[in-house]
Amino acid sequence: MNERNKIQIPQILDGMVRPAARLITLVEDNDPRAKPILQELYLKGGKSLVIGITGPPGAGKSTLSDQLIAHFRAQEKRVCVIAVDPTSPFTGGAILGDRIRMGRHNTDPKVFIRSMATRGHLGGLARATGDALCVMDAMGWDVVIIETVGVGQGEVNIMQCADVVVLLQTPGGGDHIQAAKAGILEIGDIFVVNKAKRDGADRTVKEIEEMLDFKFHPGEA
């Protein structure tokens, strides 16, 4: 394995996707062979812009990821997406869900999309997400987008990985907005009300603005 490491690490640092994907699989399987490789890669990163996208199911996280890919590719940026999905009860792997929305980028060699299952891990991310980010960062991707699984207000782990956290909400999602008071609202840097043509969009925007105003001016309520 040591000799293999010497070959694999330079390949990953050179941006080769296949050895990086194999390493992420080792990480997901909790294979001890991944540890010495990761230890070297941790020292090589720190240059990627990491954008976290979170929000309730159906808010349009994959649609936003797709648009961000197109935006950054127009600027000649290399983009990676780590998409965290629910775990299939049959295979133990990721249920790919809305990954088809990013399918138009599949043939672009400067775009890499990796889905991973939560495998029961809480907080909106998979256990291996942080290590996968380390690998992608070391590869030199300009932008890494991390899309959380989308299960509710417990998805606060994204703030430990991302430079910028985007929180999506949809009109009529009052219960989700109330749940946001429990913590997730506090981690957002950018708030997006998606599907804004629906009834109640203005009200949703107002509710978010009021919560943010209370957050920054708690004594003025």
C-alpha positions in Angstrom: 0.0 0.0 0.0 2.9 2.4 0.7 4.1 2.2 -2.9 0.5 2.7 -4.1 0.2 5.8 -1.9 3.3 7.4 -3.6 1.6 7.0 -7.0 -1.9 8.0 -5.8 -1.1 11.2 -4.0 0.6 13.0 -6.9 -2.2 11.9 -9.1 -4.8 13.4 -6.8 -2.8 16.6 -6.4 -2.6 16.8 -10.2 -6.4 16.8 -10.3 -7.1 13.3 -11.5 -10.7 12.3 -10.6 -10.5 8.5 -10.7 -7.9 8.0 -7.9 -9.7 10.7 -5.9 -13.0 8.9 -6.3 -11.4 5.6 -5.1 -10.0 7.3 -2.1 -13.4 8.8 -1.2 -14.9 5.3 -1.4 -12.2 4.0 1.0 -13.2 6.9 3.4 -16.9 6.0 3.1 -16.1 2.4 3.9 -14.0 3.4 6.9 -11.0 1.7 5.4 -7.8 2.3 7.4 -5.8 2.6 4.2 -7.3 6.0 3.6 -5.9 7.6 6.8 -2.2 8.1 5.7 -3.2 9.5 2.4 -5.6 11.9 4.0 -3.0 13.0 6.4 -0.8 14.2 3.5 -3.6 15.8 1.6 -4.8 17.8 4.6 -1.6 19.8 4.2 -2.2 20.6 0.6 -5.6 22.3 0.6 -7.1 25.5 1.8 -7.6 27.2 -1.6 -11.1 26.1 -2.7 -14.1 28.3 -2.1 -16.6 26.1 -0.2 -20.3 26.8 -0.5 -22.8 25.0 1.6 -26.4 24.7 0.5 -29.0 23.6 3.0 -32.8 23.8 3.4 -35.9 21.6 3.7 -36.7 18.8 1.2 -38.1 20.1 -2.0 -36.7 23.6 -1.6 -34.6 23.3 -4.8 -31.1 22.7 -3.5 -30.0 20.7 -6.5 -31.6 23.3 -8.9 -29.5 26.0 -7.2 -26.4 23.8 -7.3 -27.0 23.4 -11.1 -27.3 27.1 -11.6 -24.1 27.8 -9.5 -22.2 25.3 -11.6 -23.2 27.1 -14.7 -22.4 30.5 -13.2 -18.9 29.5 -12.1 -18.1 27.5 -15.3 -18.9 30.7 -17.3 -16.0 32.2 -15.3 -13.8 29.3 -16.3 -13.8 28.0 -12.7 -13.5 24.3 -12.0 -16.4 23.1 -9.9 -17.0 20.1 -7.6 -20.3 19.2 -5.9 -20.5 16.9 -2.9 -24.2 16.0 -2.7 -25.3 14.3 0.5 -28.4 12.0 0.0 -30.5 9.7 2.1 -29.3 6.2 2.4 -31.1 3.5 0.3 -32.6 0.8 2.5 -31.8 -1.7 -0.2 -28.2 -0.9 -1.2 -26.9 1.2 1.6 -25.8 3.7 -0.9 -27.1 7.2 -1.8 -30.6 7.7 -3.1 -29.6 10.0 -5.9 -32.8 12.1 -5.8 -32.5 15.3 -7.8 -29.0 14.6 -9.1 -30.6 14.4 -12.6 -31.0 18.2 -12.4 -27.2 18.6 -12.7 -27.0 16.0 -15.4 -26.2 18.5 -18.1 -22.7 18.9 -16.6 -21.9 15.2 -16.6 -19.7 15.5 -19.8 -17.8 18.6 -18.6 -14.3 17.5 -17.5 -14.1 20.5 -15.2 -17.1 19.5 -13.2 -17.2 16.6 -10.8 -20.3 15.6 -8.9 -20.0 13.0 -6.1 -23.1 11.7 -4.2 -22.7 10.1 -0.8 -25.1 8.5 1.6 -25.6 9.7 5.2 -25.5 6.1 6.4 -27.3 7.2 9.5 -25.1 10.1 10.3 -26.9 13.2 11.6 -26.4 16.9 11.1 -27.2 17.0 7.3 -23.8 15.6 6.2 -22.3 12.1 5.8 -19.6 11.0 8.1 -17.1 11.1 5.2 -18.1 14.6 3.9 -15.3 16.4 5.7 -12.7 14.0 4.4 -14.2 14.1 0.9 -13.9 17.9 1.1 -10.2 17.5 2.0 -9.6 15.4 -1.1 -11.4 17.9 -3.4 -9.6 20.8 -1.9 -6.2 19.2 -2.4 -7.2 18.5 -6.0 -7.4 22.2 -6.6 -11.0 22.7 -7.4 -11.8 26.4 -7.5 -15.3 25.9 -6.0 -16.6 23.1 -3.9 -20.4 23.0 -3.4 -21.7 20.9 -0.5 -25.4 20.1 -0.7 -26.9 18.8 2.6 -29.4 16.0 2.7 -32.3 18.3 3.6 -34.0 16.9 6.7 -34.6 19.9 8.9 -33.2 22.2 11.6 -30.5 19.8 12.7 -28.4 20.5 9.7 -25.9 22.7 11.4 -22.7 20.7 10.7 -22.4 22.4 7.3 -21.1 25.6 9.0 -18.0 23.6 10.1 -17.1 22.9 6.4 -18.3 25.8 4.3 -17.0 29.3 3.8 -20.5 30.5 2.9 -23.8 28.8 3.8 -26.8 29.3 1.6 -30.2 28.6 3.3 -33.1 27.9 1.0 -36.8 28.3 2.0 -40.0 28.1 0.0 -43.2 30.0 0.2 -45.7 28.5 2.6 -42.9 26.7 4.6 -44.0 28.2 7.8 -43.2 25.1 9.8 -39.8 25.0 8.4 -39.2 28.7 9.2 -40.4 28.1 12.7 -38.0 25.2 13.0 -35.3 27.5 11.8 -35.5 29.3 15.1 -34.0 26.1 16.6 -30.7 26.8 15.1 -30.3 26.5 11.3 -31.3 30.2 10.8 -28.2 31.2 12.8 -25.8 29.5 10.4 -27.0 31.1 7.1 -24.9 33.7 5.4 -27.3 34.0 2.4 -31.0 33.4 2.5 -32.9 32.4 -0.7 -36.6 32.2 -1.0 -37.0 29.8 -4.0 -40.1 29.2 -6.1 -40.9 32.8 -5.4 -43.9 32.9 -7.9 -45.9 30.9 -5.4 -48.4 32.6 -3.1 -46.9 33.6 0.2 -43.4 34.4 -1.1 -43.5 38.0 0.2 -44.7 36.8 3.6 -41.9 34.2 3.8 -39.3 36.9 3.0 -40.8 39.2 5.7 -40.7 36.4 8.3 -37.1 35.7 7.5 -36.2 39.4 7.7 -38.0 39.7 11.1 -36.1 36.7 12.5 -32.8 38.1 11.3 -33.7 41.5 12.7 -34.4 39.9 16.1 -31.2 38.0 15.8 -29.1 41.1 15.4 -31.2 43.4 17.6 -32.6 41.2 20.3 -33.2 44.0 22.8 -35.3 46.1 20.5 -38.3 43.7 20.2 
